[in-house]
Amino acid sequence: MTLILEEELTQGLDFDYKKVAEDVIEAALMNENFPYEAEVSLTLTGMEEIHEINRQFRQIDRPTDVLSFPMIEYPAAGDFTQLNDDSGIFDPESGEAVLGDIVLNIPQVLLQAREYGHSILREYAFLIAHSMLHLMGYDHMEQEERTQMEEHQRQIMERLAITRE
């Protein structure tokens, strides 16, 4: 697994945020039985930057906690059966499946950890797990999708032994 990490803003992260991100990504891939080695890009950024990205790509004029930009279309959430048919998803140098990009708003991570009464590490890990599921085709627009995604998020966090405090 390759993590491409862009560190625009890391203030307030008092743990090995790169190692945690790698662990969460690996746990998500294992939880979903992703059949290939994968590449994920993670950008740690600020409130204004994610606001602009949200406006530009989603036409939503406000900041958000995390954005996910999947590079692969799946027939259904977590259905990887057609990946071997599309060699365009694999990096020609590494052979890894390029899953997509995660953009994480660090000030929002800090705020939400405080609001929800748990650690910064837990909020950071949870949002990466959430985004990894998006990169593997999951969504939460309908109640059934939301329930399924929440269950997979819970499984990933349990696999990591990162609980609400």
N, C-alpha and C positions, 0 to 999 in steps of 0.2 A: 504494500500500500504506500502510495506517495501522497504526502500532504504538502501542498504549496501554500505557505503561510505568508501573508502580507500584513505587517504590523504597523498600521497607521496610528493606532492608539491602544496602549496597553495599561494605562494608568489605572490602578485599583485592582489589578490582577496579581495577587500576592501568592501565586502558586505557579507551578510549571505548566503554563497554559498550552504550550505546544504539545507536551506529553499527554495532557488531559484530552486535547483535541484528537490526537492520534488514537488514544485508547477508546474514545467514544466512537470514532469512525470505524475502528476495527470491530467494536462490539455491535454496532449497527449492521455492518456487513455480515458478521457471523449470525446475528439474530435473524436476518432475512435470508440466510443461505445464499448470499450473492456468489455466483460461481467463478468469478474472475478476480484477479488482482485489480485494484481500483486506484484512480487518481482523483483527489478532491482539492479544490482551491478554497481557502478560508481567508477572508479579509476581516481584520479587526479594525473597526472604524468608529467615528464619532456621530453625534446626533445630526449635525448639519449635513454631513456627507451621505448618511443613509437616507435622510430626508430628500436630498436631491436625486439619489438613485431611485427611490420609491416614486418620486414625481416623474422621472424620466421613463422608467420602464413599466410602471403600473398605473400611471396617471392618478396617483393618490398623493395629495399635497400635504403630507405630514410624515414625521419620522415613524419608524417601527422598530421592533426589537431585532428582527432577523429577516433576511431575504434569502430565498433559495432560487437558484437558476439551474434547473436540470438540463443536461445536454442530451438525454436519451428519452425517447417516447416509448412507453410500455403498453402492451395490450390491456393490462390491468395492473393495479398496484402490486408490486412484489413479483410480477410475472416476468422472469428473465429468459424465457424459453426462446425468444426470437433474437437474442443478442448475438449468437454465433452467426446469424445470417447477415448481419450488418457490420462489416469490418470498419466502417467509417467511425465507429464509436471508440476504437482502440488507438491509443497513441502509437504511431509507427516505431518509435524508438524504444519505448519501455514495454509495449504490448499490453499495457494496462487499459482497462475501460475508463474513459474520462466521464465521470458521473456529473460534474458540474461545479458550480460556485456557491459558496455560502458567504454572506456578508453579515457580520455580527456587530451590533451597536453596543459598544462597551459601556457608555454611560447608562443606557437602558438596562443592561444586565445588572449593573450595580443597584439601580433604582428598584427593579423588580425583585431582586433578592431581598432587599430591605422590606418592600411592600408585602411580599409573600412570607416573610419570616424564616427564610432559609439562607444557606451560605451562598456566597458569590460563586464558588466552585460548582455547586449544585445547579444554579441557574444557567451558568455558562455551559455546563455539560448537557443539561436538558435542552437548551436551544439548539445545540449542535445535533443532538439526537433527533430532535424534531425536524431539522433541516435535512438530515440524512434520509429520513423517511420520504420527504418531498423529492429528493434526488433519485429515489427508487420508486417513484410513481404514486406515492400516497398523497391524499388530500383530506381536507376536513370541511368541505363546503356543505355536505349533506350529513345528517345525524348518523347514519350507518357508517359513513366514511370516518367521521369524527371518532366514533366509538372504537372502530378498528385501529385507527392511528393512535389513540390514547393508550390502548392495550399494548401496542408495539413499543411505544415510548416507555411505558412502565417496565416492560420486559428488558429493554436495553438498560435502563437505569438500575434495575435489579442485578443484571449481569455485571454491571460495574460496581455494585454495592454502594451507589451514591443515592442516599435517601434524603427525604425532607428532614430538616433538623428541628 
